Amino acid sequence: SGKHQVGITAGASAPEVLVNDVVQTIVSWGYPTVTEGAGVEENIMFVLPKELRGSS
């Protein structure tokens, strides 16, 4: 009680349908305004260890 803002975050692997369900649940609790913040685009690439790379 007495809370005026709720924040949620979700990683890239979080299914959008579940995130939307959480948002809708929070709205049903009486937080009618939903604002989506600007995310940060990350361009991270991971290289497989040489033991796992195919021989080419």
VMD Tcl script that builds the backbone (N, CA, C; Angstrom):
set m [mol new atoms 168]
animate dup $m
set s [atomselect $m all]
$s set {name element resname resid chain x y z} {
  {N N SER 1 A 0.841 -1.182 0.000}
  {CA C SER 1 A 0.000 0.000 0.000}
  {C C SER 1 A 0.879 1.235 0.000}
  {N N GLY 2 A 0.377 2.316 -0.579}
  {CA C GLY 2 A 1.134 3.545 -0.656}
  {C C GLY 2 A 2.149 3.582 -1.780}
  {N N LYS 3 A 2.188 2.569 -2.599}
  {CA C LYS 3 A 3.138 2.525 -3.714}
  {C C LYS 3 A 2.514 3.196 -4.926}
  {N N HIS 4 A 3.321 3.983 -5.628}
  {CA C HIS 4 A 2.808 4.722 -6.778}
  {C C HIS 4 A 3.400 4.254 -8.099}
  {N N GLN 5 A 4.515 3.546 -8.047}
  {CA C GLN 5 A 5.146 3.075 -9.273}
  {C C GLN 5 A 5.624 1.643 -9.086}
  {N N VAL 6 A 5.570 0.907 -10.172}
  {CA C VAL 6 A 6.074 -0.461 -10.195}
  {C C VAL 6 A 6.968 -0.571 -11.412}
  {N N GLY 7 A 8.126 -1.180 -11.254}
  {CA C GLY 7 A 9.024 -1.382 -12.388}
  {C C GLY 7 A 9.239 -2.865 -12.624}
  {N N ILE 8 A 9.290 -3.249 -13.879}
  {CA C ILE 8 A 9.610 -4.636 -14.218}
  {C C ILE 8 A 10.665 -4.616 -15.309}
  {N N THR 9 A 11.470 -5.640 -15.345}
  {CA C THR 9 A 12.440 -5.816 -16.417}
  {C C THR 9 A 12.317 -7.251 -16.910}
  {N N ALA 10 A 12.769 -7.474 -18.122}
  {CA C ALA 10 A 12.745 -8.825 -18.677}
  {C C ALA 10 A 13.940 -8.991 -19.596}
  {N N GLY 11 A 14.553 -10.132 -19.525}
  {CA C GLY 11 A 15.675 -10.435 -20.400}
  {C C GLY 11 A 15.198 -10.869 -21.776}
  {N N ALA 12 A 16.143 -11.001 -22.664}
  {CA C ALA 12 A 15.825 -11.355 -24.051}
  {C C ALA 12 A 15.146 -12.714 -24.162}
  {N N SER 13 A 15.412 -13.603 -23.224}
  {CA C SER 13 A 14.824 -14.943 -23.312}
  {C C SER 13 A 13.437 -15.029 -22.686}
  {N N ALA 14 A 12.973 -13.940 -22.085}
  {CA C ALA 14 A 11.634 -13.953 -21.475}
  {C C ALA 14 A 10.577 -13.885 -22.574}
  {N N PRO 15 A 9.667 -14.858 -22.629}
  {CA C PRO 15 A 8.621 -14.821 -23.651}
  {C C PRO 15 A 7.752 -13.567 -23.490}
  {N N GLU 16 A 7.533 -12.877 -24.588}
  {CA C GLU 16 A 6.768 -11.631 -24.550}
  {C C GLU 16 A 5.372 -11.835 -23.972}
  {N N VAL 17 A 4.766 -12.986 -24.237}
  {CA C VAL 17 A 3.419 -13.244 -23.716}
  {C C VAL 17 A 3.423 -13.248 -22.189}
  {N N LEU 18 A 4.479 -13.764 -21.569}
  {CA C LEU 18 A 4.552 -13.769 -20.108}
  {C C LEU 18 A 4.767 -12.365 -19.560}
  {N N VAL 19 A 5.603 -11.588 -20.233}
  {CA C VAL 19 A 5.821 -10.199 -19.814}
  {C C VAL 19 A 4.510 -9.434 -19.901}
  {N N ASN 20 A 3.773 -9.625 -20.989}
  {CA C ASN 20 A 2.476 -8.947 -21.139}
  {C C ASN 20 A 1.494 -9.382 -20.056}
  {N N ASP 21 A 1.519 -10.657 -19.689}
  {CA C ASP 21 A 0.642 -11.141 -18.611}
  {C C ASP 21 A 0.977 -10.459 -17.286}
  {N N VAL 22 A 2.261 -10.296 -17.010}
  {CA C VAL 22 A 2.673 -9.609 -15.779}
  {C C VAL 22 A 2.192 -8.165 -15.801}
  {N N VAL 23 A 2.376 -7.487 -16.929}
  {CA C VAL 23 A 1.928 -6.095 -17.052}
  {C C VAL 23 A 0.421 -6.010 -16.842}
  {N N GLN 24 A -0.339 -6.902 -17.465}
  {CA C GLN 24 A -1.795 -6.870 -17.314}
  {C C GLN 24 A -2.219 -7.142 -15.871}
  {N N THR 25 A -1.509 -8.008 -15.184}
  {CA C THR 25 A -1.810 -8.266 -13.771}
  {C C THR 25 A -1.564 -7.016 -12.939}
  {N N ILE 26 A -0.454 -6.335 -13.189}
  {CA C ILE 26 A -0.148 -5.102 -12.455}
  {C C ILE 26 A -1.201 -4.040 -12.741}
  {N N VAL 27 A -1.634 -3.927 -13.990}
  {CA C VAL 27 A -2.699 -2.977 -14.343}
  {C C VAL 27 A -3.972 -3.329 -13.580}
  {N N SER 28 A -4.267 -4.623 -13.452}
  {CA C SER 28 A -5.486 -5.033 -12.739}
  {C C SER 28 A -5.423 -4.692 -11.252}
  {N N TRP 29 A -4.238 -4.455 -10.734}
  {CA C TRP 29 A -4.071 -4.055 -9.336}
  {C C TRP 29 A -4.278 -2.559 -9.133}
  {N N GLY 30 A -4.529 -1.839 -10.233}
  {CA C GLY 30 A -4.818 -0.419 -10.097}
  {C C GLY 30 A -3.732 0.516 -10.585}
  {N N TYR 31 A -2.777 0.018 -11.330}
  {CA C TYR 31 A -1.751 0.866 -11.940}
  {C C TYR 31 A -2.114 1.018 -13.414}
  {N N PRO 32 A -2.940 2.010 -13.748}
  {CA C PRO 32 A -3.512 2.077 -15.086}
  {C C PRO 32 A -2.563 2.573 -16.178}
  {N N THR 33 A -1.496 3.255 -15.819}
  {CA C THR 33 A -0.606 3.812 -16.831}
  {C C THR 33 A 0.616 2.924 -16.989}
  {N N VAL 34 A 0.837 2.457 -18.201}
  {CA C VAL 34 A 2.005 1.634 -18.491}
  {C C VAL 34 A 2.895 2.410 -19.445}
  {N N THR 35 A 4.142 2.579 -19.061}
  {CA C THR 35 A 5.113 3.273 -19.900}
  {C C THR 35 A 6.260 2.319 -20.181}
  {N N GLU 36 A 6.543 2.117 -21.453}
  {CA C GLU 36 A 7.653 1.246 -21.822}
  {C C GLU 36 A 8.886 2.109 -22.007}
  {N N GLY 37 A 9.906 1.817 -21.239}
  {CA C GLY 37 A 11.148 2.581 -21.340}
  {C C GLY 37 A 11.971 2.132 -22.528}
  {N N ALA 38 A 12.821 3.025 -22.962}
  {CA C ALA 38 A 13.712 2.704 -24.072}
  {C C ALA 38 A 14.753 1.703 -23.595}
  {N N GLY 39 A 14.875 0.632 -24.293}
  {CA C GLY 39 A 15.865 -0.376 -23.938}
  {C C GLY 39 A 17.215 -0.034 -24.538}
  {N N VAL 40 A 18.190 -0.789 -24.153}
  {CA C VAL 40 A 19.535 -0.620 -24.681}
  {C C VAL 40 A 19.811 -1.802 -25.595}
  {N N GLU 41 A 20.135 -1.508 -26.840}
  {CA C GLU 41 A 20.451 -2.588 -27.774}
  {C C GLU 41 A 21.870 -3.042 -27.531}
  {N N GLU 42 A 22.022 -4.324 -27.337}
  {CA C GLU 42 A 23.341 -4.892 -27.103}
  {C C GLU 42 A 23.714 -5.777 -28.278}
  {N N ASN 43 A 24.894 -5.579 -28.789}
  {CA C ASN 43 A 25.390 -6.382 -29.909}
  {C C ASN 43 A 26.552 -7.235 -29.419}
  {N N ILE 44 A 26.223 -8.216 -28.615}
  {CA C ILE 44 A 27.244 -9.076 -28.035}
  {C C ILE 44 A 27.243 -10.399 -28.787}
  {N N MET 45 A 28.420 -10.829 -29.173}
  {CA C MET 45 A 28.551 -12.121 -29.841}
  {C C MET 45 A 29.499 -12.982 -29.022}
  {N N PHE 46 A 29.146 -14.240 -28.875}
  {CA C PHE 46 A 29.974 -15.171 -28.141}
  {C C PHE 46 A 30.531 -16.197 -29.118}
  {N N VAL 47 A 31.802 -16.472 -29.000}
  {CA C VAL 47 A 32.460 -17.447 -29.857}
  {C C VAL 47 A 32.510 -18.776 -29.113}
  {N N LEU 48 A 32.167 -19.843 -29.828}
  {CA C LEU 48 A 32.259 -21.168 -29.220}
  {C C LEU 48 A 33.718 -21.494 -28.909}
  {N N PRO 49 A 33.960 -22.188 -27.828}
  {CA C PRO 49 A 35.327 -22.637 -27.560}
  {C C PRO 49 A 35.819 -23.510 -28.714}
  {N N LYS 50 A 37.124 -23.474 -28.962}
  {CA C LYS 50 A 37.660 -24.202 -30.123}
  {C C LYS 50 A 37.339 -25.692 -30.072}
  {N N GLU 51 A 37.177 -26.245 -28.865}
  {CA C GLU 51 A 36.848 -27.665 -28.734}
  {C C GLU 51 A 35.449 -27.982 -29.269}
  {N N LEU 52 A 34.581 -26.984 -29.335}
  {CA C LEU 52 A 33.209 -27.204 -29.793}
  {C C LEU 52 A 32.985 -26.775 -31.235}
  {N N ARG 53 A 33.934 -26.057 -31.802}
  {CA C ARG 53 A 33.790 -25.622 -33.197}
  {C C ARG 53 A 34.049 -26.795 -34.133}
  {N N GLY 54 A 33.305 -26.828 -35.229}
  {CA C GLY 54 A 33.513 -27.874 -36.225}
  {C C GLY 54 A 34.837 -27.677 -36.943}
  {N N SER 55 A 35.399 -28.745 -37.426}
  {CA C SER 55 A 36.652 -28.626 -38.183}
  {C C SER 55 A 36.314 -28.231 -39.609}
  {N N SER 56 A 36.774 -27.045 -39.991}
  {CA C SER 56 A 36.485 -26.577 -41.354}
  {C C SER 56 A 37.713 -26.030 -42.002}
}
mol reanalyze $m
mol bondsrecalc $m
mol representation Tube
mol addrep $m
